[in-house]
């Protein structure tokens, strides 16, 4: 399926930010400065499974760190038409949450 146009901007501008965030996570984990990692699930804005894989790889030696998957919602959105394309349903969020578990993230929480 075709990704929404907003994904083009995110792939261009978001990739360096995500890479920097992962690098910061890798640096902070050995210092014991991370209690949880939160991922807001915005459908189509990034490669959801690859993102979860990357986070799982970072957390594999840190089972005490909680992984929170937060399903984005449309409350307070300026334009419902623009946002609706990116709202994952509860089933989609559950599927990504289950995928996170399969990637080794056992200490995790789903926020619907």
N, C-alpha and C positions, 0 to 999 in steps of 0.2 A: 504494500500500500504506500501511497505517496505521503511523505512527511509534510506537516504544515510549514508554511513559509517561515515562521518564527524559528524553526529549527536551523535554517541557513545561518541566521545571525548567531545563534547559540553555538553552532559548530565552529564558526569563525572566532567569535569573541570568547566563548566559554571554555574551549579546549585549554588554552594557556592557564586560565584561572583554575580549572579542575586539576591540571598537572601540578600547579603550585600548591593547591590544597593537599594533594596527595603527598607531595614532598614535605610539607609542613607536618602532616600526620606522621610520616615516617620518622621525622626528627623528634617529635614530641612523645611518641609512644615509649621509647626506651627511658625517657625521663620520668615516666609515671604521671604525666600531666594530662592524660586523656581518660575521661570517665565514660564518654559515649560519643558515638559518631551518628549524626543525623543526616538522613537523605530524604529530601522532599521529592516525592514521586510525581513528576510532571510529565505526563505521557507525550512522547514524541519530541521532547526538548533535548534529549541526549540518549545515547544507547544505554538503556536501563540495565540490561544484563551485563554488559561490559563494565559499567560503573560498579555494579555490585561485585563482580569478579575482582576488580581492582581493590575495592575496600576490603573484601574478604582476604585477599593476599596480604594486605597491610596488617590485618588483625589476627592472622593465623597464630601468632605466638603470644597473643594478648587476649585470652578467653574471658578475662574479667571485664573487658571493655564492651559496653552495651551498644548494639547496633539498632538504631531506631529508623524504621521506614514510615514516613509520614505521607499519607495520601493528600495531595493538594485538593482544595475545594474552591468553589466559586464565590464564596461569601465575600462581599466587599469589592468584587471585581468591577472595574469600570465598564467593561463591555462583555456581556454574557456570551455574545456570539464568538468573540475571539477566544475566550477562556474555555468554552465548552469542548473545543477540539483537544484540549490538553488535560481534561479531567478523567483520570482513570476510575473505572467502576470498582466497587468493593472486591469483585471477583478478580479483577486484574491486579489489584494491590495484593490480594492474598496469594495469587500465583507468583508475583515477584518476591513476596515474603518467603514463600516455600522454596523458591529458587535460591534465595540467600542462605537458607538452611542447608540446602544441598551443596552450597559452596563452602560450607564449614562454619557459617555464622550461627552458632547455637545459642548464644546469649543475645537475643534479639526481641524486639517489641514492634508490633504493627499498630499504628494509629490511623484509624479510619476517620 
